[in-house]
Amino acid sequence: MLKKKHGDKSPINSTGLQKRQAVVKALYDAKASLLVGTDSPNPYVVSGFSTHEELRRLARSGIPNYDALRIGTYNASRLTQLK
């Protein structure tokens, strides 16, 4: 986890991020179907870069790298019924 600098209130260093990571990990542990990139129409989301950032954050939440990649690829295909 990134260390919080004195007086830094950015979201990347907040306890809110830690809480969101705990929720994501709990959903993963409960076998919930997780997806990557579901907010693509957002004008502030840069395709590609944002996906890599989301995969990195999944891994930082405690999800194994293999499963983070699976969430970003296979799960989307399976849930949209593409083969």
C-alpha positions as CSV (number, residue, x, y, z in Angstrom):
1,M,0.0,0.0,0.0
2,L,1.2,3.5,-0.8
3,K,2.3,5.5,2.3
4,K,0.4,8.6,3.1
5,K,2.4,11.8,3.1
6,H,1.8,14.3,5.9
7,G,-1.2,16.4,4.9
8,D,-1.9,14.5,1.7
9,K,-5.7,14.1,1.2
10,S,-5.6,12.5,-2.3
11,P,-7.9,9.5,-2.8
12,I,-5.0,7.2,-3.6
13,N,-3.8,7.6,0.0
14,S,-7.1,7.7,1.8
15,T,-8.6,5.1,4.1
16,G,-11.6,5.2,1.7
17,L,-9.4,3.4,-0.8
18,Q,-8.5,0.8,1.8
19,K,-12.2,0.2,2.6
20,R,-13.0,-0.1,-1.2
21,Q,-10.2,-2.6,-1.5
22,A,-11.5,-4.6,1.4
23,V,-15.0,-4.7,-0.2
24,V,-13.6,-5.9,-3.5
25,K,-11.6,-8.6,-1.8
26,A,-14.7,-9.7,0.2
27,L,-16.7,-9.9,-3.0
28,Y,-13.9,-11.9,-4.6
29,D,-13.8,-14.2,-1.6
30,A,-17.6,-14.7,-1.8
31,K,-17.2,-15.8,-5.5
32,A,-19.0,-12.7,-6.8
33,S,-18.7,-12.1,-10.6
34,L,-16.4,-9.1,-10.9
35,L,-15.6,-7.2,-14.1
36,V,-13.1,-4.7,-15.3
37,G,-13.9,-1.6,-17.3
38,T,-17.6,-1.3,-16.6
39,D,-17.4,2.5,-16.5
40,S,-16.0,2.9,-20.0
41,P,-18.4,5.7,-21.2
42,N,-16.9,7.9,-18.5
43,P,-15.1,10.8,-20.3
44,Y,-12.3,10.7,-17.7
45,V,-11.5,7.0,-18.3
46,V,-8.7,6.4,-20.8
47,S,-9.1,3.1,-22.5
48,G,-6.2,0.8,-22.0
49,F,-4.5,2.8,-19.3
50,S,-7.6,2.7,-17.0
51,T,-7.9,-1.0,-17.5
52,H,-4.3,-1.6,-16.5
53,E,-4.8,0.6,-13.5
54,E,-7.9,-1.3,-12.5
55,L,-6.1,-4.6,-12.8
56,R,-3.3,-3.3,-10.6
57,R,-5.8,-2.2,-8.0
58,L,-7.5,-5.6,-8.0
59,A,-4.1,-7.1,-7.3
60,R,-3.4,-4.6,-4.6
61,S,-6.7,-5.6,-3.0
62,G,-5.3,-9.0,-2.4
63,I,-6.6,-10.8,-5.5
64,P,-4.0,-13.1,-7.1
65,N,-2.6,-11.7,-10.4
66,Y,-4.0,-14.7,-12.4
67,D,-7.5,-14.1,-11.1
68,A,-7.2,-10.3,-11.7
69,L,-6.4,-11.1,-15.4
70,R,-9.3,-13.6,-15.5
71,I,-11.6,-10.9,-14.1
72,G,-10.4,-8.5,-16.9
73,T,-10.8,-11.0,-19.7
74,Y,-12.8,-14.2,-19.2
75,N,-15.4,-12.9,-16.8
76,A,-16.5,-10.2,-19.3
77,S,-16.7,-12.8,-22.1
78,R,-18.6,-15.2,-19.9
79,L,-21.1,-12.7,-18.6
80,T,-21.9,-11.2,-22.0
81,Q,-22.1,-14.8,-23.4
82,L,-19.4,-14.3,-26.0
83,K,-17.4,-17.3,-26.9
